[in-house]
Amino acid sequence: MPSTTTLKSPTRVHLFEARHLTLGAQELTATEQDFQLTWWPMRDALHAVSEGRFLLPAGPLALLLAKRRPRER
């Protein structure tokens, strides 16, 4: 089966890096009720990328870009 690509899509994706996050109550909108929040160490998230376990193509891109960037101290 040929793979599909989104390179011809007019969709714009914005990637944001969040640091120093804390746990709190989820406040989902009506359209987000099936969302599931998970926290993974970077190593586990990158492993999930290599196994193709992401539904949205921008997720792996964001992780790989974050991994390349030097960490703040």
VOFIDREN-342015 format. One record per residue: residue number from 1; x, y, z of N, C-alpha, C in turn. Coordinates in Angstrom, 1 decimal, padded with zeros to 4 digits. Atoms other than C-alpha are relative to their C-alpha. Layout:
# residues N
PT  doba     n.X     n.Y     n.Z    ca.X    ca.Y    ca.Z     c.X     c.Y     c.Z
PT   NUM       X       Y       Z       X       Y       Z       X       Y       Z
...
# end
This chain:
# residues 73
PT  doba     n.X     n.Y     n.Z    ca.X    ca.Y    ca.Z     c.X     c.Y     c.Z
PT     1   000.8  -001.2   000.0   000.0   000.0   000.0   000.9   001.2   000.0
PT     2  -000.8  -001.2   000.0   001.5   003.4  -000.9  -000.3   000.9   001.2
PT     3   000.2  -000.8  -001.1   002.0   005.8   001.9  -000.6   001.4  -000.5
PT     4   000.6  -001.2   000.3   000.0   009.0   002.0   000.9   001.1   000.5
PT     5  -000.8  -001.1  -000.5   001.6   012.4   002.4  -000.9   001.2   000.1
PT     6   000.8  -001.3  -000.1   000.3   015.8   003.5   000.8   001.2  -000.5
PT     7  -000.8  -001.1   000.5   003.0   017.8   001.7  -000.8   001.0  -000.9
PT     8   000.8  -000.8   000.9   000.4   019.1  -000.7  -001.2   000.7   000.7
PT     9   001.1  -000.5  -000.7  -002.0   020.1   002.0   000.2   001.5   000.3
PT    10  -000.1  -001.4  -000.3  -002.7   023.8   002.5  -000.1   000.3   001.5
PT    11   000.1  -000.2  -001.5  -003.0   023.2   006.3   001.3   000.6   000.6
PT    12  -001.1  -000.6  -000.7  -000.7   025.3   008.4   000.1  -000.6   001.4
PT    13  -000.2   000.6  -001.4   000.7   023.7   011.6   000.9   000.9   000.8
PT    14  -000.8  -000.8  -000.9   002.0   025.8   014.5   000.5  -001.0   001.1
PT    15  -000.7   000.8  -001.0   004.5   024.0   016.8   000.4   000.9   001.2
PT    16  -000.4  -000.8  -001.1   005.0   025.3   020.3   000.7  -000.9   001.0
PT    17  -000.7   000.8  -001.0   007.5   024.1   022.9  -000.4   000.5   001.4
PT    18   000.4  -000.4  -001.3   006.2   024.2   026.5   001.0  -000.6   001.0
PT    19  -001.0   000.5  -001.0   008.7   023.9   029.4  -000.6   000.3   001.4
PT    20   000.3  -000.2  -001.5   008.3   023.6   033.2  -001.5  -000.1   000.2
PT    21   001.4   000.2  -000.2   004.8   022.2   033.0  -000.3  -000.6   001.3
PT    22   000.4   000.6  -001.3   002.9   021.2   036.1  -001.4  -000.7  -000.2
PT    23   001.2   000.7   000.1   000.0   018.9   036.6  -001.2   000.9   000.6
PT    24   001.2  -000.7  -000.4  -003.5   020.3   037.0  -001.2  -000.7  -000.5
PT    25   001.2   000.6   000.5  -007.1   019.5   036.3  -000.2   000.3  -001.5
PT    26   000.3  -000.2   001.4  -008.0   018.9   032.7  -001.3   000.8  -000.2
PT    27   001.2  -000.7   000.3  -010.5   021.3   031.3  -000.2  -000.1  -001.5
PT    28   000.3   000.3   001.4  -011.6   019.8   028.0  -001.2   000.7  -000.5
PT    29   001.2  -000.5   000.6  -014.0   021.4   025.6  -000.9  -001.1  -000.5
PT    30   000.9   001.1   000.5  -017.0   019.5   024.2   000.6  -000.8  -001.1
PT    31  -000.6   000.8   001.1  -015.0   018.5   021.1   001.3  -000.7   000.4
PT    32  -001.3   000.6  -000.5  -012.0   017.3   023.2  -000.3  -001.2   000.9
PT    33   000.4   000.9  -001.1  -013.9   014.8   025.4   000.7  -001.4  -000.2
PT    34  -000.7   001.3   000.1  -012.1   011.8   023.9   001.5   000.1   000.0
PT    35  -001.5  -000.2  -000.2  -008.6   013.3   024.4   000.5  -000.7   001.2
PT    36  -000.6   000.7  -001.2  -006.3   011.4   026.7   001.4   000.7   000.2
PT    37  -001.3  -000.7  -000.3  -003.4   013.3   028.3   001.0  -001.1   000.5
PT    38  -001.0   000.9  -000.5  -000.2   011.3   028.7   001.3   000.8   000.1
PT    39  -001.3  -000.6  -000.2   003.2   012.3   030.0   001.1  -001.1  -000.3
PT    40  -001.1   000.9   000.3   006.3   010.6   028.5   001.3   000.6   000.1
PT    41  -001.4  -000.6   000.1   010.0   011.1   029.1   000.4   000.1  -001.5
PT    42  -000.3  -000.2   001.4   011.6   012.3   025.9   000.5  -001.3  -000.7
PT    43  -000.5   001.2   000.6   013.4   009.0   025.3  -001.2  -000.9  -000.4
PT    44   001.2   000.9   000.3   010.0   007.1   025.4  -000.8   000.6  -001.2
PT    45   000.7  -000.6   001.1   008.4   009.7   023.1   000.7  -000.2  -001.3
PT    46  -000.7   000.2   001.3   011.1   009.4   020.5   000.0  -001.4  -000.4
PT    47   000.2   001.5   000.3   010.8   005.6   020.7  -001.3  -000.1  -000.7
PT    48   001.3   000.1   000.6   007.1   006.0   019.9   000.0   000.6  -001.4
PT    49  -000.1  -000.6   001.4   008.0   008.2   016.9   000.6  -001.0  -000.9
PT    50  -000.6   001.0   000.9   010.3   005.5   015.6  -000.9  -001.2  -000.3
PT    51   000.9   001.1   000.3   007.5   003.0   015.9  -001.3   000.4  -000.7
PT    52   001.2  -000.5   000.7   004.9   005.2   014.2  -001.2   000.0   000.8
PT    53   001.2   000.0  -000.9   002.6   005.5   017.2  -000.6   001.4   000.2
PT    54   000.6  -001.3  -000.1   001.5   009.1   016.6  -001.1   000.1  -001.1
PT    55   001.1  -000.1   000.9  -001.8   009.9   015.0   000.2   001.3  -000.9
PT    56  -000.2  -001.2   000.7  -000.8   013.4   013.9   001.4   000.2  -000.5
PT    57  -001.4  -000.1   000.5   002.3   014.0   011.7   000.8   001.1   000.7
PT    58  -000.7  -001.1  -000.6   003.2   017.2   013.5   000.6  -000.4   001.3
PT    59  -000.6   000.4  -001.3   003.8   015.4   016.8   001.4  -000.5  -000.1
PT    60  -001.4   000.5   000.2   006.9   013.5   015.7   000.9   001.2  -000.4
PT    61  -000.8  -001.2   000.4   008.2   016.7   014.0   000.3   000.9   001.2
PT    62  -000.2  -000.8  -001.2   007.8   018.7   017.2   001.0  -000.6   000.9
PT    63  -000.9   000.7  -000.9   009.6   016.0   019.2   001.4   000.0  -000.5
PT    64  -001.4   000.1   000.6   012.5   015.7   016.8   000.6   001.4   000.0
PT    65  -000.5  -001.3   000.0   012.9   019.5   016.6   000.4   000.4   001.5
PT    66  -000.3  -000.3  -001.5   012.8   019.8   020.5   001.3  -000.8   000.4
PT    67  -001.2   000.8  -000.4   015.4   017.0   020.8   001.3   000.7  -000.6
PT    68  -001.2  -000.7   000.7   017.8   019.0   018.4   000.4   001.2   000.8
PT    69  -000.2  -001.3  -000.6   017.5   022.2   020.4   000.7  -000.2   001.3
PT    70  -000.6   000.1  -001.3   019.9   022.7   023.3  -001.0   000.4   001.1
PT    71   000.9  -000.3  -001.1   018.1   022.7   026.7   000.5   001.2   000.7
PT    72  -000.2  -001.1  -000.9   017.8   025.8   028.8   000.5  -000.5   001.3
PT    73  -000.4   000.3  -001.4   019.4   025.8   032.2  -000.6   000.9   001.0
# end
